[in-house]
Amino acid sequence: MTSILQHLAHLQGGHLPEFTPGSVWLAGAGPGDPAHLTLGVATALHLADVIVHDALVDDRVLALAAPGAVLEFAGKRGGKPSAQQADITSRLIELARQGRRVLRLKGGDPFIFGRGGEEVAALIAAGIPFRVLPGLTSGLAALALSGMPGTMRGVNQALVLATGHGADGEGAPDWAALARLDQPILIYMGMKNLPIIAAALMEGGMQADKPAAAIAWAGTDKQRRITATLATLADTAAQAGLEAPAILVIGDIAATDFRGL
Ligand SMILES: C[S@@+](CC[C@H](N)C(=O)[O-])C[C@H]1O[C@@H](n2cnc3c(N)ncnc32)[C@H](O)[C@@H]1O
C-alpha cells in the first residue's frame, strides 16, 4: 500500500473500503479545489482502475488518480463533443463487465442535479454492484466560499435548491410557488435563463428589490461573486461578464457578505 493509501486508511479507522473489480462507485468531487474532496472520494481516486469524469471535475482532483488509472472524459461542456447520457451509462456498464473498478466522478454531489439517479437506476437494471459517495454540492459550497450563510436565525427557515435548466419549459420549477415561499432559492444551471427566471419570480409576487447574487466558478481560482437585486441581477451579471458555471442566490441571505481572509 502506498503511503497516501496508508494515511487514508488510518483516517478511516485503519482499513480501506473494498473496491471490488466489476463494480461502479458513483462519487462527487465537490467544486474545484481538491480541498473539497471527502476522504472517501480521495480514497476512491487512489483505488479506481478507470475514472469516468465530467468537465466540472478539476484537473487537480484528477491528478490524485493512481498512476496506472485510465481517465475517460464523459462531460457535457468544455468545448468537447457532448456525451449522451445513454452512452455514458452504457460505458459504465461495459467497463464494469470487463472487471474494472470504475469510478464515475462528477462535480459537486452526484445526486444533486447530477443525473446520478439515472445512472444508478441503469446500474441496478444491469445488475452491476455500485456504491454512492456524496460530494459537497456547488450550491452549498458557493455560499460558504463567498461569505453567505445559507441559514441565519431570524432571516430564513428553509433553503430551496432549484434548477434553471429549461426554466419556462416542461418540468421547470413552479416559480410562482417558490416566490410565495419567500425563502432563499439556490438556482443551478440558471445563467442562460436568468432574465426568464427573474421575470417569473417577480410575476409570482417576489419583490423586485429582493437581494440576489451569483457566484461563478466557486472553489476555483476563477471564483467571482456579484451582488444585485432580483430585478438587476441579469444585467449586473451580463455587465460583469459573469459566465457559467454559476449558482444564483435569490433571497435575503444574498445581502450578507461575511467573506474572511
Ligand atoms: C449539471 S449541474 C451539476 C451540479 C453538481 N452535481 C453539484 O452538486 O454541484 C451543473 C451546475 O452546477 C453549478 N456548478 C457546478 N460547479 C460550480 C462551481 N464550481 N461554481 C458555481 N456553480 C457550479 C452550476 O449552476 C452549473 O450550471
PDBQT file of the ligand as one rigid body, heavy atoms in Angstrom, charges set to zero:
ROOT
HETATM    1  C1  LIG A 301     -25.323  19.708 -14.023  1.00  0.00    +0.000 C 
HETATM    2  S1  LIG A 301     -25.262  20.736 -12.625  1.00  0.00    +0.000 S 
HETATM    3  C2  LIG A 301     -24.230  19.765 -11.600  1.00  0.00    +0.000 C 
HETATM    4  C3  LIG A 301     -24.352  20.106 -10.142  1.00  0.00    +0.000 C 
HETATM    5  C4  LIG A 301     -23.458  19.258  -9.269  1.00  0.00    +0.000 C 
HETATM    6  N1  LIG A 301     -23.894  17.881  -9.255  1.00  0.00    +0.000 N 
HETATM    7  C5  LIG A 301     -23.371  19.792  -7.854  1.00  0.00    +0.000 C 
HETATM    8  O1  LIG A 301     -23.845  19.122  -6.921  1.00  0.00    +0.000 OA
HETATM    9  O2  LIG A 301     -22.799  20.851  -7.670  1.00  0.00    +0.000 OA
HETATM   10  C6  LIG A 301     -24.174  21.999 -13.185  1.00  0.00    +0.000 C 
HETATM   11  C7  LIG A 301     -24.430  23.312 -12.474  1.00  0.00    +0.000 C 
HETATM   12  O3  LIG A 301     -23.897  23.266 -11.154  1.00  0.00    +0.000 OA
HETATM   13  C8  LIG A 301     -23.442  24.544 -10.797  1.00  0.00    +0.000 C 
HETATM   14  N2  LIG A 301     -21.993  24.479 -10.554  1.00  0.00    +0.000 N 
HETATM   15  C9  LIG A 301     -21.209  23.413 -10.673  1.00  0.00    +0.000 A 
HETATM   16  N3  LIG A 301     -19.948  23.702 -10.308  1.00  0.00    +0.000 NA
HETATM   17  C10 LIG A 301     -19.946  25.004  -9.938  1.00  0.00    +0.000 A 
HETATM   18  C11 LIG A 301     -18.966  25.891  -9.443  1.00  0.00    +0.000 A 
HETATM   19  N4  LIG A 301     -17.705  25.495  -9.252  1.00  0.00    +0.000 N 
HETATM   20  N5  LIG A 301     -19.333  27.159  -9.152  1.00  0.00    +0.000 NA
HETATM   21  C12 LIG A 301     -20.610  27.573  -9.323  1.00  0.00    +0.000 A 
HETATM   22  N6  LIG A 301     -21.576  26.772  -9.793  1.00  0.00    +0.000 NA
HETATM   23  C13 LIG A 301     -21.260  25.499 -10.096  1.00  0.00    +0.000 A 
HETATM   24  C14 LIG A 301     -23.763  25.479 -11.950  1.00  0.00    +0.000 C 
HETATM   25  O4  LIG A 301     -25.042  26.027 -11.715  1.00  0.00    +0.000 OA
HETATM   26  C15 LIG A 301     -23.779  24.520 -13.114  1.00  0.00    +0.000 C 
HETATM   27  O5  LIG A 301     -24.524  25.019 -14.185  1.00  0.00    +0.000 OA
ENDROOT
TORSDOF 0
